[in-house]
Amino acid sequence: MKGIIVGGGIIGLSIARELNKLGYEITILEKNLLGRGASWAAGGMLAPQAEGLTGDFLNFSVESREMYKEFVQQIEKETGYEVSYYECGIVCPAFSEKEMENLFKRVDYYNKLGLESKILTRQEILDMGIKISNFVIGGAFFPHDKQVDNRKLVVSLVKYAKNSNITVKELTEVKFIEVNNGIFQRVVTNNGTFEADFCVLAAGAWSGELEPIKVFPIKGQMLSFKTKIKNEISKILYSSRAYIIPRKDSNLVVVGATQENVFFKEGNTVSGIFLLLKGLLETLPSTKDYEITETWYGFRPATPDGLPILGKSEIKNLYYATGHYRNGILLAPITAKLITQLIHKGEESPYLKMFDFSRFYIKEE
């Protein structure tokens, strides 16, 4: 059976890998280069607790987080490429009594659910070797949140795709998805027409341009810098001012991220980078003389409620896997699993019903 994946980011690549293992003939259509969109621009945090997620979306996200170790181990075995998965835990610094109060509530909520969390005093953060500023009054620690080097993960998934019998078509922009009598037929691109038995739309922030679904871009600017010694910063720091992500066994640190509703406006801006540097220095003033190594930006696929759009569409044999917003890296394993189960076995997880595209449309009686 033949399938087309529209979009070669981490979601599309992960789904293609799962379907390929089951013997499907998969073609990935990517308008630019595989994995060089939001997946490349991301921070790589696997952080449902630091993000403050709740309810069913928390359960969904924690389930995916707990899939990650095996997910990475399998990919490393398949490709021989080290992905750099790091169970470092995340500290959320508080800069005000109000932020501290919110962290107390969050820690209590998670501990009652059996998700280990801990309130930290200012001194306890300092005792972890983190040189926080005088603005930080305390915080919380989420030991089971972690990170993956998203760029290394993307490189490994691209290696898998190109070394397997998956057909990869880069610089191939989809013009439209052709339907006949409510059934998916083919995909028309600037590089020819592709027919298949089914299609998965995983085009990230561009998904809303191909199908009438509520996905739109939110721009995020980021930067990185080098510390003087490896592992100088031992934990991810995640706050309202910035998130600061030290890479495993490295002196590279990633800082993010702005959230800008500017459509697809390209480029880093003075104000965007200033905001990141301000957040960094208000958290870790000792970094002021360190070398900035890179600045970049990407476009997250957002939806009106911040939740992904997954599962069936109104068109038979056309499926959605998009709108992951800030959590595309985190949710790649579980998204690939559920979309594959839906296509291969017709199994529709309760999660897919929760993330159905139709939730944004008023149902007529």
ABEGO torsion letter per residue (X at the ends): XBBBBBEABAAAAAAAAAAAAAGBBBBBBBABBBGABAAAABAGBBBAAAAGBBEAAAAAAAAAAAAAAAAAAAAAAAAGBBAGBBBAEBBBBBABAAAAAAAAAAAAAAAAAGBBBBBBBAAAAAAAGBBBBAABAEEBBBAABBBBBAAAAAAAAAAAAAABABBBBBGBBBABBBBBGGBBABBBBAAEBBBBABBBBAAEAAAAAABBBBBBBBBBBBBBBBBABBGABABBBBBAABBBBBBBGBABBBBOBBBBBAEABBEBBAAAAAAAAAAAAAABAAAAABBBABBBBBBBBBBAAGBBBBEBBABBGBBBBBGAEAAAAAAAAAAAAAAAAAAAAGBBBAAAAAABAAAABBBBX
